[in-house]
C-alpha cells in the first residue's frame, strides 16, 4: 500500500510531509531495529533537508541506529560539509540536534565495499532486453545494506535518459551498486537511445533495476518525491516499485513540456549542481527531442571545467559518438565500460555510422570552461562562453530559437514525436 499525496497544482508544506512520514513510519515495526536511509547526492533537485528533519524526528527515538548513505552511483564522494549542506544542517547542529545520524559515501569502485547478491543469467537479460543483449551479470551492492533491518530510499523522480523515469530502486542500482550491473543497464539504455526511452514509464532498463533490487534480502521502503521548481508537489511512501509508480505518473504531468515544432538552435543552461559534463550532459538529454535535424544545441555552463571527475580519462580516449559508431566497431572498444559508452552516445545524440562516416543528427556545442582543444579531442563543438549573450536567445521561439534557463530536469518533447 502507498501512503501519499500529490498534485500538479498544489505544493506540500513541511507539516504535511511530517504527517505523511508519521503515518508511514508509524505502521512500521522499527523499534530497536537498524535503519539505513539512502539519499541522493547534490545533482538532483529535492527538499532533502525537509525529508531529513521529518525522518530523523520520527525514527531517531525508536531505532537502534540511524545511518545515511549517499547514493552516488559513479559520482565523486561528497565532503562532510557538502553532505551536511545537503540535509540542511551545520556541524554544530549535527552534534547537538542530530547526534544519532551518521553519514557515509558509496564507493562503487572499491571491491572491499561491495558484496555480491548473485547473478542475472544471460537468458534472463536476453528476455528482459528483447534480445538486444545476451550476457550474464553479477549483481553487487554496497555491503552496508546487510547490516540493517530496513532500507529507506528517499529521492526525487524525473524523466531519465537511461531508465525512463528516475527514482525508486534506481537509488539502489546504480545508486549504491557495483560497476557490472551499472555498465550493463546503461548500455542497454543506449541501445534503445535516449529519445526513445526518456519519459517512458515501463522500460527494459527499469525491469533490470527492479529485478536486481528484488535480490536484496533486506526490507525496502521508499519515499518517492516529485518536485515542482524547488518545492515538493508529491510524496508517495511504500514499497519502492509502488511508490515510484505513483511518483512517475505525477512527474509525467509536471516534468514534460510539449512543443508544436522543433528548434534550429537551443541554448541549454546548466545549473551549478552539474559540476562536470558527466552530469551536465542532462542538458542535452532532456532537450534532444525538440532540436531540429541539423540543428544546434549549446550546453552553456561557464562553471564546468571538467569532462568527468571520475571517467574523464576514458571519455577523452574514446570521445563522444553516436550509438552505431560503437555498435559497428565493438572490437575496437573492448574493455571500455558500457556506462561510459552510454554517456558518450547520450551526449552526442542520435545519428548514423555508415561506411566509416559518422553523422550526428544534432550539432552539440560546449560553451563551458572546457578548452577548445579538449572539445575537438572529444568530438564536440566549442564556443567561448564569454561570447554568449543570454538575452540574444530569449523570447525567440517563433524564430526557431529556444532558451532554457535551468536545463537538465524538465523534458522537452514534440507533440508529434518522431522518436516514439
KAWOMO-V890864 format. One record per run of one state. SS is the DSSP state (alpha for helix, beta for strand, coil for the rest). FROM is the first residue (numbers start at 0). LEN is the number of residues. If there is no record, write none. Layout:
SS,FROM,LEN  SS,FROM,LEN
This chain:
coil,0,2  beta,2,4  coil,6,7  alpha,13,13  coil,26,7  beta,33,7  coil,40,7  alpha,47,12  coil,59,5  beta,64,7  coil,71,8  alpha,79,7  coil,86,4  alpha,90,6  coil,96,4  beta,100,5  coil,105,5  alpha,110,3  beta,113,7  coil,120,1  alpha,121,7  coil,128,8  beta,136,6  alpha,142,5  coil,147,2  beta,149,7  coil,156,2  beta,158,2  coil,160,3  beta,163,2  coil,165,2  alpha,167,4  coil,171,5  beta,176,1  coil,177,1  alpha,178,14  coil,192,1  alpha,193,4  coil,197,6  alpha,203,10  coil,213,5  beta,218,10  coil,228,2  beta,230,8  coil,238,1  alpha,239,15  coil,254,1  beta,255,4  coil,259,3  beta,262,8  coil,270,6  alpha,276,4  coil,280,1  alpha,281,4  coil,285,2  alpha,287,3  beta,290,11  coil,301,10  alpha,311,7  coil,318,4  alpha,322,5  coil,327,2  alpha,329,4  coil,333,4  alpha,337,11  coil,348,2  beta,350,4  coil,354,2  beta,356,4  coil,360,2  beta,362,6  coil,368,3  alpha,371,6  coil,377,3  beta,380,2  coil,382,2  alpha,384,3  coil,387,2  alpha,389,3  coil,392,4  alpha,396,3  coil,399,1  beta,400,7  coil,407,3  beta,410,4  coil,414,6
